[in-house]
Amino acid sequence: MADREQELRDVRRDAVNELIDQIAGTVLTHLSGMAARCSNDPTVRRKIDQVVFQVRRESAEASSKMADKNGEPPLEQEV
């Protein structure tokens, strides 16, 4: 019985992880197109792209810290 319960938890975790990946992908796609939506001026677009890159880097660092704090394995170790 315990094996079955663990299997169900693993399936749910896989589904949640997939959903998180889809949500993150959607957010990143929309962030990447932000500069084009905001301005036709190349200088303004570059500045927006720089800020988007910075926000993406900061988000990735924060996510990594949260994963480490919660004992998540590095991405290289996930199956």
PDB file of N, CA, C and O in Angstrom:
ATOM      1  N   MET A   1       0.813  -1.187   0.000  1.00  0.00           N
ATOM      2  CA  MET A   1       0.000   0.000   0.000  1.00  0.00           C
ATOM      3  C   MET A   1       0.860   1.255   0.000  1.00  0.00           C
ATOM      4  O   MET A   1       0.529   2.223  -0.685  1.00  0.00           O
ATOM      5  N   ALA A   2       1.940   1.262   0.740  1.00  0.00           N
ATOM      6  CA  ALA A   2       2.824   2.426   0.804  1.00  0.00           C
ATOM      7  C   ALA A   2       3.461   2.703  -0.554  1.00  0.00           C
ATOM      8  O   ALA A   2       3.649   3.861  -0.928  1.00  0.00           O
ATOM      9  N   ASP A   3       3.795   1.638  -1.298  1.00  0.00           N
ATOM     10  CA  ASP A   3       4.366   1.816  -2.629  1.00  0.00           C
ATOM     11  C   ASP A   3       3.381   2.504  -3.562  1.00  0.00           C
ATOM     12  O   ASP A   3       3.771   3.363  -4.353  1.00  0.00           O
ATOM     13  N   ARG A   4       2.135   2.141  -3.479  1.00  0.00           N
ATOM     14  CA  ARG A   4       1.089   2.728  -4.324  1.00  0.00           C
ATOM     15  C   ARG A   4       0.919   4.220  -3.995  1.00  0.00           C
ATOM     16  O   ARG A   4       0.786   5.052  -4.892  1.00  0.00           O
ATOM     17  N   GLU A   5       0.925   4.538  -2.706  1.00  0.00           N
ATOM     18  CA  GLU A   5       0.795   5.935  -2.291  1.00  0.00           C
ATOM     19  C   GLU A   5       1.983   6.758  -2.782  1.00  0.00           C
ATOM     20  O   GLU A   5       1.807   7.887  -3.239  1.00  0.00           O
ATOM     21  N   GLN A   6       3.169   6.213  -2.692  1.00  0.00           N
ATOM     22  CA  GLN A   6       4.358   6.908  -3.174  1.00  0.00           C
ATOM     23  C   GLN A   6       4.281   7.102  -4.689  1.00  0.00           C
ATOM     24  O   GLN A   6       4.651   8.158  -5.202  1.00  0.00           O
ATOM     25  N   GLU A   7       3.809   6.100  -5.388  1.00  0.00           N
ATOM     26  CA  GLU A   7       3.654   6.192  -6.837  1.00  0.00           C
ATOM     27  C   GLU A   7       2.686   7.315  -7.218  1.00  0.00           C
ATOM     28  O   GLU A   7       2.939   8.068  -8.159  1.00  0.00           O
ATOM     29  N   LEU A   8       1.589   7.422  -6.490  1.00  0.00           N
ATOM     30  CA  LEU A   8       0.614   8.487  -6.746  1.00  0.00           C
ATOM     31  C   LEU A   8       1.218   9.858  -6.466  1.00  0.00           C
ATOM     32  O   LEU A   8       0.982  10.805  -7.216  1.00  0.00           O
ATOM     33  N   ARG A   9       1.997   9.970  -5.388  1.00  0.00           N
ATOM     34  CA  ARG A   9       2.661  11.245  -5.084  1.00  0.00           C
ATOM     35  C   ARG A   9       3.641  11.614  -6.195  1.00  0.00           C
ATOM     36  O   ARG A   9       3.732  12.778  -6.587  1.00  0.00           O
ATOM     37  N   ASP A  10       4.365  10.632  -6.695  1.00  0.00           N
ATOM     38  CA  ASP A  10       5.332  10.876  -7.774  1.00  0.00           C
ATOM     39  C   ASP A  10       4.635  11.337  -9.053  1.00  0.00           C
ATOM     40  O   ASP A  10       5.120  12.233  -9.744  1.00  0.00           O
ATOM     41  N   VAL A  11       3.501  10.722  -9.360  1.00  0.00           N
ATOM     42  CA  VAL A  11       2.741  11.107 -10.555  1.00  0.00           C
ATOM     43  C   VAL A  11       2.236  12.535 -10.410  1.00  0.00           C
ATOM     44  O   VAL A  11       2.343  13.332 -11.342  1.00  0.00           O
ATOM     45  N   ARG A  12       1.685  12.862  -9.240  1.00  0.00           N
ATOM     46  CA  ARG A  12       1.198  14.221  -9.004  1.00  0.00           C
ATOM     47  C   ARG A  12       2.337  15.223  -9.074  1.00  0.00           C
ATOM     48  O   ARG A  12       2.178  16.312  -9.625  1.00  0.00           O
ATOM     49  N   ARG A  13       3.475  14.861  -8.523  1.00  0.00           N
ATOM     50  CA  ARG A  13       4.636  15.765  -8.550  1.00  0.00           C
ATOM     51  C   ARG A  13       5.078  15.993  -9.986  1.00  0.00           C
ATOM     52  O   ARG A  13       5.391  17.123 -10.364  1.00  0.00           O
ATOM     53  N   ASP A  14       5.108  14.939 -10.791  1.00  0.00           N
ATOM     54  CA  ASP A  14       5.471  15.087 -12.201  1.00  0.00           C
ATOM     55  C   ASP A  14       4.505  16.020 -12.920  1.00  0.00           C
ATOM     56  O   ASP A  14       4.922  16.860 -13.717  1.00  0.00           O
ATOM     57  N   ALA A  15       3.220  15.873 -12.638  1.00  0.00           N
ATOM     58  CA  ALA A  15       2.216  16.732 -13.276  1.00  0.00           C
ATOM     59  C   ALA A  15       2.394  18.184 -12.847  1.00  0.00           C
ATOM     60  O   ALA A  15       2.289  19.094 -13.670  1.00  0.00           O
ATOM     61  N   VAL A  16       2.660  18.401 -11.575  1.00  0.00           N
ATOM     62  CA  VAL A  16       2.878  19.760 -11.070  1.00  0.00           C
ATOM     63  C   VAL A  16       4.143  20.352 -11.678  1.00  0.00           C
ATOM     64  O   VAL A  16       4.150  21.518 -12.073  1.00  0.00           O
ATOM     65  N   ASN A  17       5.198  19.575 -11.757  1.00  0.00           N
ATOM     66  CA  ASN A  17       6.443  20.064 -12.361  1.00  0.00           C
ATOM     67  C   ASN A  17       6.230  20.446 -13.822  1.00  0.00           C
ATOM     68  O   ASN A  17       6.756  21.458 -14.285  1.00  0.00           O
ATOM     69  N   GLU A  18       5.468  19.646 -14.539  1.00  0.00           N
ATOM     70  CA  GLU A  18       5.182  19.949 -15.939  1.00  0.00           C
ATOM     71  C   GLU A  18       4.376  21.242 -16.063  1.00  0.00           C
ATOM     72  O   GLU A  18       4.635  22.057 -16.948  1.00  0.00           O
ATOM     73  N   LEU A  19       3.412  21.423 -15.186  1.00  0.00           N
ATOM     74  CA  LEU A  19       2.610  22.638 -15.198  1.00  0.00           C
ATOM     75  C   LEU A  19       3.475  23.865 -14.894  1.00  0.00           C
ATOM     76  O   LEU A  19       3.341  24.897 -15.550  1.00  0.00           O
ATOM     77  N   ILE A  20       4.349  23.754 -13.914  1.00  0.00           N
ATOM     78  CA  ILE A  20       5.254  24.851 -13.583  1.00  0.00           C
ATOM     79  C   ILE A  20       6.137  25.190 -14.781  1.00  0.00           C
ATOM     80  O   ILE A  20       6.342  26.367 -15.079  1.00  0.00           O
ATOM     81  N   ASP A  21       6.657  24.187 -15.468  1.00  0.00           N
ATOM     82  CA  ASP A  21       7.479  24.422 -16.662  1.00  0.00           C
ATOM     83  C   ASP A  21       6.688  25.148 -17.743  1.00  0.00           C
ATOM     84  O   ASP A  21       7.214  26.047 -18.400  1.00  0.00           O
ATOM     85  N   GLN A  22       5.430  24.764 -17.930  1.00  0.00           N
ATOM     86  CA  GLN A  22       4.593  25.415 -18.940  1.00  0.00           C
ATOM     87  C   GLN A  22       4.317  26.873 -18.579  1.00  0.00           C
ATOM     88  O   GLN A  22       4.372  27.754 -19.436  1.00  0.00           O
ATOM     89  N   ILE A  23       4.022  27.116 -17.314  1.00  0.00           N
ATOM     90  CA  ILE A  23       3.759  28.485 -16.865  1.00  0.00           C
ATOM     91  C   ILE A  23       5.017  29.340 -17.024  1.00  0.00           C
ATOM     92  O   ILE A  23       4.951  30.460 -17.530  1.00  0.00           O
ATOM     93  N   ALA A  24       6.152  28.814 -16.595  1.00  0.00           N
ATOM     94  CA  ALA A  24       7.408  29.562 -16.717  1.00  0.00           C
ATOM     95  C   ALA A  24       7.732  29.854 -18.181  1.00  0.00           C
ATOM     96  O   ALA A  24       8.180  30.952 -18.513  1.00  0.00           O
ATOM     97  N   GLY A  25       7.509  28.891 -19.039  1.00  0.00           N
ATOM     98  CA  GLY A  25       7.758  29.091 -20.464  1.00  0.00           C
ATOM     99  C   GLY A  25       6.883  30.184 -21.043  1.00  0.00           C
ATOM    100  O   GLY A  25       7.341  30.984 -21.858  1.00  0.00           O
ATOM    101  N   THR A  26       5.631  30.222 -20.630  1.00  0.00           N
ATOM    102  CA  THR A  26       4.712  31.262 -21.096  1.00  0.00           C
ATOM    103  C   THR A  26       5.174  32.641 -20.625  1.00  0.00           C
ATOM    104  O   THR A  26       5.179  33.598 -21.398  1.00  0.00           O
ATOM    105  N   VAL A  27       5.555  32.732 -19.371  1.00  0.00           N
ATOM    106  CA  VAL A  27       6.026  34.013 -18.830  1.00  0.00           C
ATOM    107  C   VAL A  27       7.278  34.471 -19.574  1.00  0.00           C
ATOM    108  O   VAL A  27       7.376  35.636 -19.962  1.00  0.00           O
ATOM    109  N   LEU A  28       8.229  33.571 -19.774  1.00  0.00           N
ATOM    110  CA  LEU A  28       9.472  33.939 -20.450  1.00  0.00           C
ATOM    111  C   LEU A  28       9.220  34.357 -21.892  1.00  0.00           C
ATOM    112  O   LEU A  28       9.851  35.294 -22.382  1.00  0.00           O
ATOM    113  N   THR A  29       8.320  33.685 -22.565  1.00  0.00           N
ATOM    114  CA  THR A  29       7.982  34.047 -23.944  1.00  0.00           C
ATOM    115  C   THR A  29       7.414  35.456 -24.003  1.00  0.00           C
ATOM    116  O   THR A  29       7.788  36.251 -24.865  1.00  0.00           O
ATOM    117  N   HIS A  30       6.514  35.756 -23.086  1.00  0.00           N
ATOM    118  CA  HIS A  30       5.909  37.086 -23.077  1.00  0.00           C
ATOM    119  C   HIS A  30       6.912  38.168 -22.673  1.00  0.00           C
ATOM    120  O   HIS A  30       6.888  39.269 -23.223  1.00  0.00           O
ATOM    121  N   LEU A  31       7.778  37.868 -21.734  1.00  0.00           N
ATOM    122  CA  LEU A  31       8.818  38.830 -21.367  1.00  0.00           C
ATOM    123  C   LEU A  31       9.733  39.126 -22.549  1.00  0.00           C
ATOM    124  O   LEU A  31      10.132  40.272 -22.761  1.00  0.00           O
ATOM    125  N   SER A  32      10.057  38.111 -23.303  1.00  0.00           N
ATOM    126  CA  SER A  32      10.972  38.283 -24.437  1.00  0.00           C
ATOM    127  C   SER A  32      10.392  39.188 -25.517  1.00  0.00           C
ATOM    128  O   SER A  32      11.140  39.849 -26.237  1.00  0.00           O
ATOM    129  N   GLY A  33       9.089  39.225 -25.635  1.00  0.00           N
ATOM    130  CA  GLY A  33       8.463  40.073 -26.643  1.00  0.00           C
ATOM    131  C   GLY A  33       8.085  41.454 -26.148  1.00  0.00           C
ATOM    132  O   GLY A  33       7.499  42.244 -26.889  1.00  0.00           O
ATOM    133  N   MET A  34       8.415  41.751 -24.907  1.00  0.00           N
ATOM    134  CA  MET A  34       7.991  43.011 -24.314  1.00  0.00           C
ATOM    135  C   MET A  34       8.580  44.233 -25.016  1.00  0.00           C
ATOM    136  O   MET A  34       7.859  45.204 -25.245  1.00  0.00           O
ATOM    137  N   ALA A  35       9.837  44.214 -25.354  1.00  0.00           N
ATOM    138  CA  ALA A  35      10.481  45.373 -25.967  1.00  0.00           C
ATOM    139  C   ALA A  35       9.793  45.763 -27.267  1.00  0.00           C
ATOM    140  O   ALA A  35       9.564  46.945 -27.521  1.00  0.00           O
ATOM    141  N   ALA A  36       9.464  44.781 -28.085  1.00  0.00           N
ATOM    142  CA  ALA A  36       8.802  45.057 -29.355  1.00  0.00           C
ATOM    143  C   ALA A  36       7.413  45.645 -29.143  1.00  0.00           C
ATOM    144  O   ALA A  36       6.944  46.436 -29.962  1.00  0.00           O
ATOM    145  N   ARG A  37       6.767  45.276 -28.077  1.00  0.00           N
ATOM    146  CA  ARG A  37       5.432  45.800 -27.793  1.00  0.00           C
ATOM    147  C   ARG A  37       5.476  47.207 -27.228  1.00  0.00           C
ATOM    148  O   ARG A  37       4.502  47.952 -27.337  1.00  0.00           O
ATOM    149  N   CYS A  38       6.600  47.578 -26.625  1.00  0.00           N
ATOM    150  CA  CYS A  38       6.690  48.868 -25.931  1.00  0.00           C
ATOM    151  C   CYS A  38       7.174  50.015 -26.811  1.00  0.00           C
ATOM    152  O   CYS A  38       6.784  51.163 -26.599  1.00  0.00           O
ATOM    153  N   SER A  39       8.020  49.717 -27.795  1.00  0.00           N
ATOM    154  CA  SER A  39       8.598  50.820 -28.548  1.00  0.00           C
ATOM    155  C   SER A  39       9.124  50.363 -29.898  1.00  0.00           C
ATOM    156  O   SER A  39       9.493  49.205 -30.094  1.00  0.00           O
ATOM    157  N   ASN A  40       9.146  51.322 -30.825  1.00  0.00           N
ATOM    158  CA  ASN A  40       9.795  51.087 -32.122  1.00  0.00           C
ATOM    159  C   ASN A  40      11.217  51.646 -32.123  1.00  0.00           C
ATOM    160  O   ASN A  40      11.984  51.408 -33.056  1.00  0.00           O
ATOM    161  N   ASP A  41      11.557  52.379 -31.086  1.00  0.00           N
ATOM    162  CA  ASP A  41      12.886  52.991 -30.965  1.00  0.00           C
ATOM    163  C   ASP A  41      13.904  51.927 -30.541  1.00  0.00           C
ATOM    164  O   ASP A  41      13.757  51.324 -29.478  1.00  0.00           O
ATOM    165  N   PRO A  42      14.935  51.691 -31.363  1.00  0.00           N
ATOM    166  CA  PRO A  42      15.926  50.654 -31.039  1.00  0.00           C
ATOM    167  C   PRO A  42      16.638  50.876 -29.702  1.00  0.00           C
ATOM    168  O   PRO A  42      16.967  49.913 -29.009  1.00  0.00           O
ATOM    169  N   THR A  43      16.877  52.133 -29.337  1.00  0.00           N
ATOM    170  CA  THR A  43      17.552  52.417 -28.063  1.00  0.00           C
ATOM    171  C   THR A  43      16.665  52.029 -26.888  1.00  0.00           C
ATOM    172  O   THR A  43      17.136  51.436 -25.917  1.00  0.00           O
ATOM    173  N   VAL A  44      15.408  52.357 -26.976  1.00  0.00           N
ATOM    174  CA  VAL A  44      14.454  52.003 -25.913  1.00  0.00           C
ATOM    175  C   VAL A  44      14.302  50.486 -25.845  1.00  0.00           C
ATOM    176  O   VAL A  44      14.256  49.914 -24.756  1.00  0.00           O
ATOM    177  N   ARG A  45      14.223  49.840 -26.994  1.00  0.00           N
ATOM    178  CA  ARG A  45      14.097  48.368 -27.014  1.00  0.00           C
ATOM    179  C   ARG A  45      15.289  47.705 -26.339  1.00  0.00           C
ATOM    180  O   ARG A  45      15.121  46.767 -25.560  1.00  0.00           O
ATOM    181  N   ARG A  46      16.496  48.191 -26.635  1.00  0.00           N
ATOM    182  CA  ARG A  46      17.694  47.601 -26.010  1.00  0.00           C
ATOM    183  C   ARG A  46      17.633  47.738 -24.496  1.00  0.00           C
ATOM    184  O   ARG A  46      17.965  46.801 -23.769  1.00  0.00           O
ATOM    185  N   LYS A  47      17.206  48.912 -24.019  1.00  0.00           N
ATOM    186  CA  LYS A  47      17.110  49.133 -22.575  1.00  0.00           C
ATOM    187  C   LYS A  47      16.084  48.178 -21.955  1.00  0.00           C
ATOM    188  O   LYS A  47      16.334  47.585 -20.906  1.00  0.00           O
ATOM    189  N   ILE A  48      14.949  48.039 -22.600  1.00  0.00           N
ATOM    190  CA  ILE A  48      13.924  47.115 -22.097  1.00  0.00           C
ATOM    191  C   ILE A  48      14.465  45.686 -22.098  1.00  0.00           C
ATOM    192  O   ILE A  48      14.273  44.951 -21.129  1.00  0.00           O
ATOM    193  N   ASP A  49      15.137  45.293 -23.175  1.00  0.00           N
ATOM    194  CA  ASP A  49      15.719  43.943 -23.243  1.00  0.00           C
ATOM    195  C   ASP A  49      16.736  43.718 -22.132  1.00  0.00           C
ATOM    196  O   ASP A  49      16.813  42.622 -21.578  1.00  0.00           O
ATOM    197  N   GLN A  50      17.520  44.746 -21.799  1.00  0.00           N
ATOM    198  CA  GLN A  50      18.490  44.628 -20.708  1.00  0.00           C
ATOM    199  C   GLN A  50      17.790  44.399 -19.372  1.00  0.00           C
ATOM    200  O   GLN A  50      18.218  43.571 -18.568  1.00  0.00           O
ATOM    201  N   VAL A  51      16.710  45.142 -19.147  1.00  0.00           N
ATOM    202  CA  VAL A  51      15.957  44.990 -17.897  1.00  0.00           C
ATOM    203  C   VAL A  51      15.301  43.615 -17.834  1.00  0.00           C
ATOM    204  O   VAL A  51      15.320  42.967 -16.787  1.00  0.00           O
ATOM    205  N   VAL A  52      14.723  43.167 -18.944  1.00  0.00           N
ATOM    206  CA  VAL A  52      14.100  41.838 -18.983  1.00  0.00           C
ATOM    207  C   VAL A  52      15.145  40.766 -18.685  1.00  0.00           C
ATOM    208  O   VAL A  52      14.880  39.843 -17.915  1.00  0.00           O
ATOM    209  N   PHE A  53      16.333  40.880 -19.289  1.00  0.00           N
ATOM    210  CA  PHE A  53      17.404  39.916 -19.033  1.00  0.00           C
ATOM    211  C   PHE A  53      17.775  39.911 -17.550  1.00  0.00           C
ATOM    212  O   PHE A  53      17.962  38.850 -16.954  1.00  0.00           O
ATOM    213  N   GLN A  54      17.880  41.101 -16.960  1.00  0.00           N
ATOM    214  CA  GLN A  54      18.222  41.216 -15.540  1.00  0.00           C
ATOM    215  C   GLN A  54      17.142  40.570 -14.666  1.00  0.00           C
ATOM    216  O   GLN A  54      17.455  39.849 -13.718  1.00  0.00           O
ATOM    217  N   VAL A  55      15.887  40.828 -14.985  1.00  0.00           N
ATOM    218  CA  VAL A  55      14.780  40.241 -14.214  1.00  0.00           C
ATOM    219  C   VAL A  55      14.790  38.722 -14.346  1.00  0.00           C
ATOM    220  O   VAL A  55      14.569  38.013 -13.364  1.00  0.00           O
ATOM    221  N   ARG A  56      15.046  38.217 -15.555  1.00  0.00           N
ATOM    222  CA  ARG A  56      15.102  36.760 -15.747  1.00  0.00           C
ATOM    223  C   ARG A  56      16.229  36.150 -14.924  1.00  0.00           C
ATOM    224  O   ARG A  56      16.055  35.099 -14.306  1.00  0.00           O
ATOM    225  N   ARG A  57      17.396  36.816 -14.916  1.00  0.00           N
ATOM    226  CA  ARG A  57      18.535  36.302 -14.147  1.00  0.00           C
ATOM    227  C   ARG A  57      18.221  36.313 -12.655  1.00  0.00           C
ATOM    228  O   ARG A  57      18.496  35.341 -11.951  1.00  0.00           O
ATOM    229  N   GLU A  58      17.644  37.416 -12.174  1.00  0.00           N
ATOM    230  CA  GLU A  58      17.298  37.512 -10.755  1.00  0.00           C
ATOM    231  C   GLU A  58      16.246  36.465 -10.361  1.00  0.00           C
ATOM    232  O   GLU A  58      16.313  35.885  -9.278  1.00  0.00           O
ATOM    233  N   SER A  59      15.294  36.238 -11.239  1.00  0.00           N
ATOM    234  CA  SER A  59      14.261  35.224 -10.972  1.00  0.00           C
ATOM    235  C   SER A  59      14.869  33.828 -10.914  1.00  0.00           C
ATOM    236  O   SER A  59      14.513  33.020 -10.057  1.00  0.00           O
ATOM    237  N   ALA A  60      15.790  33.554 -11.833  1.00  0.00           N
ATOM    238  CA  ALA A  60      16.445  32.245 -11.841  1.00  0.00           C
ATOM    239  C   ALA A  60      17.263  32.037 -10.567  1.00  0.00           C
ATOM    240  O   ALA A  60      17.252  30.952  -9.985  1.00  0.00           O
ATOM    241  N   GLU A  61      17.965  33.072 -10.144  1.00  0.00           N
ATOM    242  CA  GLU A  61      18.753  32.963  -8.912  1.00  0.00           C
ATOM    243  C   GLU A  61      17.849  32.747  -7.694  1.00  0.00           C
ATOM    244  O   GLU A  61      18.145  31.916  -6.835  1.00  0.00           O
ATOM    245  N   ALA A  62      16.758  33.491  -7.627  1.00  0.00           N
ATOM    246  CA  ALA A  62      15.822  33.336  -6.507  1.00  0.00           C
ATOM    247  C   ALA A  62      15.201  31.936  -6.513  1.00  0.00           C
ATOM    248  O   ALA A  62      15.048  31.316  -5.461  1.00  0.00           O
ATOM    249  N   SER A  63      14.852  31.452  -7.686  1.00  0.00           N
ATOM    250  CA  SER A  63      14.269  30.107  -7.794  1.00  0.00           C
ATOM    251  C   SER A  63      15.265  29.041  -7.371  1.00  0.00           C
ATOM    252  O   SER A  63      14.901  28.083  -6.689  1.00  0.00           O
ATOM    253  N   SER A  64      16.512  29.202  -7.769  1.00  0.00           N
ATOM    254  CA  SER A  64      17.550  28.241  -7.376  1.00  0.00           C
ATOM    255  C   SER A  64      17.739  28.225  -5.861  1.00  0.00           C
ATOM    256  O   SER A  64      17.889  27.162  -5.258  1.00  0.00           O
ATOM    257  N   LYS A  65      17.730  29.395  -5.259  1.00  0.00           N
ATOM    258  CA  LYS A  65      17.878  29.461  -3.801  1.00  0.00           C
ATOM    259  C   LYS A  65      16.706  28.777  -3.100  1.00  0.00           C
ATOM    260  O   LYS A  65      16.896  28.052  -2.124  1.00  0.00           O
ATOM    261  N   MET A  66      15.480  29.015  -3.608  1.00  0.00           N
ATOM    262  CA  MET A  66      14.313  28.362  -3.008  1.00  0.00           C
ATOM    263  C   MET A  66      14.390  26.848  -3.169  1.00  0.00           C
ATOM    264  O   MET A  66      14.050  26.103  -2.251  1.00  0.00           O
ATOM    265  N   ALA A  67      14.840  26.395  -4.342  1.00  0.00           N
ATOM    266  CA  ALA A  67      14.961  24.955  -4.575  1.00  0.00           C
ATOM    267  C   ALA A  67      15.992  24.349  -3.634  1.00  0.00           C
ATOM    268  O   ALA A  67      15.766  23.286  -3.057  1.00  0.00           O
ATOM    269  N   ASP A  68      17.130  25.031  -3.482  1.00  0.00           N
ATOM    270  CA  ASP A  68      18.169  24.544  -2.572  1.00  0.00           C
ATOM    271  C   ASP A  68      17.642  24.479  -1.139  1.00  0.00           C
ATOM    272  O   ASP A  68      17.880  23.507  -0.422  1.00  0.00           O
ATOM    273  N   LYS A  69      16.929  25.519  -0.737  1.00  0.00           N
ATOM    274  CA  LYS A  69      16.382  25.581   0.624  1.00  0.00           C
ATOM    275  C   LYS A  69      15.405  24.437   0.886  1.00  0.00           C
ATOM    276  O   LYS A  69      15.300  23.953   2.013  1.00  0.00           O
ATOM    277  N   ASN A  70      14.687  24.004  -0.161  1.00  0.00           N
ATOM    278  CA  ASN A  70      13.698  22.944  -0.019  1.00  0.00           C
ATOM    279  C   ASN A  70      14.225  21.568  -0.393  1.00  0.00           C
ATOM    280  O   ASN A  70      13.456  20.612  -0.491  1.00  0.00           O
ATOM    281  N   GLY A  71      15.543  21.460  -0.605  1.00  0.00           N
ATOM    282  CA  GLY A  71      16.157  20.167  -0.835  1.00  0.00           C
ATOM    283  C   GLY A  71      15.922  19.588  -2.215  1.00  0.00           C
ATOM    284  O   GLY A  71      16.042  18.378  -2.409  1.00  0.00           O
ATOM    285  N   GLU A  72      15.588  20.440  -3.183  1.00  0.00           N
ATOM    286  CA  GLU A  72      15.390  19.952  -4.549  1.00  0.00           C
ATOM    287  C   GLU A  72      16.745  19.623  -5.172  1.00  0.00           C
ATOM    288  O   GLU A  72      17.719  20.341  -4.948  1.00  0.00           O
ATOM    289  N   PRO A  73      16.813  18.549  -5.948  1.00  0.00           N
ATOM    290  CA  PRO A  73      18.084  18.202  -6.591  1.00  0.00           C
ATOM    291  C   PRO A  73      18.370  19.168  -7.735  1.00  0.00           C
ATOM    292  O   PRO A  73      17.444  19.748  -8.300  1.00  0.00           O
ATOM    293  N   PRO A  74      19.648  19.348  -8.082  1.00  0.00           N
ATOM    294  CA  PRO A  74      19.999  20.184  -9.225  1.00  0.00           C
ATOM    295  C   PRO A  74      19.336  19.642 -10.492  1.00  0.00           C
ATOM    296  O   PRO A  74      19.066  18.444 -10.586  1.00  0.00           O
ATOM    297  N   LEU A  75      19.076  20.502 -11.450  1.00  0.00           N
ATOM    298  CA  LEU A  75      18.412  20.092 -12.691  1.00  0.00           C
ATOM    299  C   LEU A  75      19.161  18.965 -13.389  1.00  0.00           C
ATOM    300  O   LEU A  75      18.547  18.100 -14.014  1.00  0.00           O
ATOM    301  N   GLU A  76      20.474  18.973 -13.285  1.00  0.00           N
ATOM    302  CA  GLU A  76      21.283  17.940 -13.941  1.00  0.00           C
ATOM    303  C   GLU A  76      20.975  16.542 -13.396  1.00  0.00           C
ATOM    304  O   GLU A  76      21.172  15.544 -14.089  1.00  0.00           O
ATOM    305  N   GLN A  77      20.493  16.476 -12.153  1.00  0.00           N
ATOM    306  CA  GLN A  77      20.224  15.191 -11.509  1.00  0.00           C
ATOM    307  C   GLN A  77      18.801  14.708 -11.697  1.00  0.00           C
ATOM    308  O   GLN A  77      18.502  13.553 -11.393  1.00  0.00           O
ATOM    309  N   GLU A  78      17.905  15.569 -12.194  1.00  0.00           N
ATOM    310  CA  GLU A  78      16.520  15.158 -12.376  1.00  0.00           C
ATOM    311  C   GLU A  78      16.410  14.255 -13.600  1.00  0.00           C
ATOM    312  O   GLU A  78      17.149  14.390 -14.575  1.00  0.00           O
ATOM    313  N   VAL A  79      15.467  13.340 -13.509  1.00  0.00           N
ATOM    314  CA  VAL A  79      15.247  12.407 -14.620  1.00  0.00           C
ATOM    315  C   VAL A  79      14.241  12.971 -15.580  1.00  0.00           C
ATOM    316  O   VAL A  79      13.919  12.334 -16.583  1.00  0.00           O
TER     317      VAL A  79
END
